[in-house]
Amino acid sequence: MKFIKYLGIILIIFLCNIKNSFSLIEVDITRGNLNPLPIAVSPLSQNKKSKDIFEKKLNIIDIGSEISGVIENNLKQSGLFNPLNKDAFLQKPDIAHLKPRFEDWSLIKAQALITGNVAIESDKLKVEFRLWDVLAGREMLALAFTTVPNNWRRVGHIITDKVYERLTGEKGYFDTRIIYVSEEGPKTQRIKKLAIMDQDGFNTKYLTLGNELVLTPRFNPTNQMVTYLSYFKNLPRVYLLDIETGIQEVVGDFPGMTFAPRFSPDGKKIIMSFAKDGNSDIYTMDLENRIVERITNHPSIDTSPSYSPDSKFITFNSDRSGYQQIYVMNSDGSNVKRISFGKGLYGTPVWSPRGDLIAFTKLHKGKFYIGVMRTDGKGERLLTENFYQEAPSWAPNGRVLIFYRETKTNDKGEGFSAKLWSIDLTGYNERMVSTEMDASDPSWSSLLSN
Amino acid sequence: MYKSLFISSSFHIGVIMLSIFTLPFIAKKPIDVPPLVSVELIEIGTFTNIPYAPKAKKIIEKAKKKNEKLISEQAPPKKVKKEENKKINLEKKIEKIEELAPKKSPTPKNEIKKVKKEKLQSISLPNQKNEKVQFEEEKDQKPSKEKEKNKDLKKITETKKPEITDDEVKQVSEFEKKELFDPNNIAALIDKSKEDFGETNKKSNKITQSQDKSMNLSKLTLGEEDALKAQIFGCWSIPLGLPYNENLLVRIKLKLKPDGTLIKTEILDHARMNMPGQGFYKVLAESALRAIQLCQPLKVPTSGYERWKNLQLNFDAREMLGG
């Protein structure tokens, strides 16, 4: 019996030891840094034959470096990446594309590496690229694109989108365009034209001549259509414009105080506010049958409506509480709830394409702020403050906002300039978006390709 | 008859227990399939009329599901309760501390923390979630160990004799000298104790040692842990695009050399990497792996290699992204 007792005890001890010898020390890492990721964008390699062809066709000497330049600039603008200086690169582009020497790249502190190759194949541009994890020493992504040679900038944007998505876990927003109102001339005689450009400020095109005042262009989230407001014989008119074809059509004439037409998420309706019998309310118009439906019916001024991405709710601003505040209601106009309760005036609410946040402009003590809050009004965060700025518009991934800011050109307050600015949700990455002339009322398109 | 039955059953139980505790470790081979990266050819058209609606719908549906999940899994009233409980606990703790040592500084700190929590409710919410999850994990992991310990303790109390206290002290000092406890040396230790003390002491000695060992094995000292944490904090670039209302915990098991360089890394929830809708997890896991690679050699304690040669790092991004 004694033997069994000992055997039992020894067994228990043995089991305990097994358990203990396998018990791991655990360390919780709950913090990291938000420093941009160091990334090396090697110029895309190309052979001499295609180099000559590109030079003839596009009048660009080194298209490989140009495309990598587009990628580099995009990554830098996002604020999440730190593209390294090309002078420090130790490996040649063509060799790096086949098999990078990871030691060389980690030596210059790169954590990720983009390599690629450009070629011309039956009159088409073929770009192949690879994304490498330098520290792990392996390939993360490899893709090839073919397109017409004139599309070379877009290839750069699409590559950035793919890299961004692979490294951040979120869709990119680089292969997109921005429509805005281009402005020139003195304030009293301002010429306003509709303009469209790539999100990085290149390829600007003017869509109207500037004879009539244009306001608030907005992209259709489902295709490349734009709706905007223009005055015809001093009456506001809502227009639809197809960017691809340039065909314009009038949706309808509306009374004097019409504001900010905006598409519904399915692109089939337009929602806007206008004044009927001296009372501003929110209306929708079905684009197929042109039936106008009244959504709000309140003696106060209701403006700036914006749908939630699931079309179930509408956010708008109203002064029904005495001051201009942000409200949310069901899309049929029922269940109106005030969501902004901070000090100051709130306006231009825009629902994020991700559905989780509402961006707004806030006026408090003579200063304008662009901020975001959750859809229930909690978690208000002001991202940027300035003398005058408004009209935020979301990038398709719901991480970056574009808005416009007016600044005085001299101390006396004479003259002013309006420019587009972008800021991300962290509030740290604020950048001016370069435009040829002054610009206001930007609207960000959805991704041009998937 | 009865005796043989007892022997047989205890032997069988022993074998079953052994297989339970040892086999999973033997069987657990890391599934490290090299990622296949195919070159996909994409044609970009001159025109760009690509419908957005189906994609948007997908996103919306996802968002809906998430919301539903959130509602069902973390019903708001529960949260409140838990928070209240926590606060009450905190208050209790504070009271206790005040009773015990009114001069000590921790109390005001705790109060500040409380105030901060109340003020920055919206920002600190995710932190609280974090804490919850960590608590739950601790609950998951600790009870089994504790139960076992308790069992052991029961056994000790059954067999304990008055001489034990002195032995414990001796054993502890002996352990400190050696620092490491080699399971293979149990027999030798038993023999020693046999020489020094009587048969009865032997049992208690063994058990106190295993207790000491588990104490030392299961933790790094605060200083050691802080050094390691601080180092990795600096190396880990958190991908900012992660959905902050998802589970953002990546557990990575490391095997280290004595100088802190890596022999092997293994992601514990490997299966999640390729699950649909969990694409962000791969991104997060890769960022954590990059951080470890970048930090090499890790700032590990200079001594006690056996203790930390296998290390588990739990990377949790919610605290950073939740704000």
Interface residues (C-beta under 8 A of the other chain):
Chain A: M1 I4 L7 G8 I9 L11 I12 I13 F14 L15 C16 N17 I18 K19 N20 S21 F22 S23 L24 I25 E26 V27 D28 I29 T30 R31 G32 N33 L34 N35 P36 L37 L80 Q111 E128 D133 L135 A136 R138 E139 M140 L141 A142 L143 A144 F145 T146 T147 V148 N151 R154 V155 I158 Y164 R166 L167 T168 G169 E170 P221 T222 N223 Q224 E244 P265 D266 G267 P309 D310 P353 R354 G355 D356 R374 K378 G379 N397 R399 T426 S446 L447 L448 S449 N450
Chain B: K3 F6 I7 S10 G14 M17 L18 F21 T22 F25 P34 P35 V37 S38 V39 E40 L41 I42 E43 I44 G45 T46 F47 T48 N49 I50 P51 Y52 A53 K55 A56 I59 I60 A63 K64 S122 I123 N130 Q134 K145 E148 D152 K155 P183 I186 K203 K206 I207 S210 K213 S214 L217 S218 K219 L220 E225 L228 K229 I232 F233 G234 C235 W236 S237 I238 P239 L240 G241 L242 P243 K253 G279 F280 K282 V283 L284 E286 S287 A288 L289 R290 A291 Q293 L294 R307 W308 N310 L311 Q312 L313 N314 F315 D316 A317 E319 M320
